Amino acid sequence: MSDPAVSVVIPVYDRADRVGDAIESVRDQTLDDWELVLVNDGSTDGSGEVIDEYAATDPRIHTRHHDENRGISAARNTGIDAATGEFVCPLDSDDRFRPEKLARQLSYVRSLPEDYCGCYTAGVSYDAAGRRIETIRTGASGDLWPEVLVRHDFRPHSSHMVRRSCLDAVGGYDTDLARGVDWDIAIRLARRFRVGFIDEILVERRFADDNVSGDPTAGNPTYQVTIREYLREKYADALAANPRTGRQFDARLARHRGLAALEASDRWRALREFARATRLEPTLGHALLVPLSVGGWSAYRRASRLVDRNTPV
């Protein structure tokens, strides 16, 4: 058999109860020219047995197993190493492809110039009860550098279709980063290549109670601070070389530090961080956070949900 055009890679850690839906969304694709690589990252709940059962019934499905939990980046890299397709599509075990996703992207990405690493699409997320909570449609395309340092527009990650050669060129996923690996790989890809965008909702994200990124509308500010502080150190040279981008990055970091303080009921610290964010990047959004700090975390969550409720699909 010839190598498939597309390799889908799913890292799995303790997702025995839900990984099957992700797998079925790949098997339901209108495109047949794919393989699926599932990487069991030291699961303790029987996930390994579940994915092996799928592999036993479909020759396009392959599994790899880590003896211990090595983290999301290592699991993704193991999957890429095992992949044989020209293009790689990451898929989180909580997410789903819509049936036409691979066919639409493969046709589009093959029409792009050689300096494009691949493309991504719009997406939609749902809460644990199945209610729509967010439509992700950034629309960014072409040269995303250096703005990608400030805004993670190359998302959702499960919508990516990227040339395997480009992933190899940037060294794969950063195993020193436990969180935010999708943003980091987007930064490194955008630093060297351009990116295409398909304005269709072709992936669905499912938030469960144990999603590490936290509340699906208000987010997890401590999670964001951890990621942004790591990226601030890792890309210090790029931020210094692009002063405007550096100020914007520091403003967003101050904003999330303020939100973390607000969540911890430290309103004075939140006020100081929001004021700093406004000085660094004087936008209406940052300015409005200053009075919101008086109302506390609950007021911010209500405001976030109101904004999202009025965002069209």
Order of alpha helices (4+ residues) and beta strands (2+ residues): beta-alpha-beta-alpha-beta-alpha-beta-beta-alpha-beta-beta-beta-alpha-alpha-beta-alpha-alpha-alpha-alpha-alpha
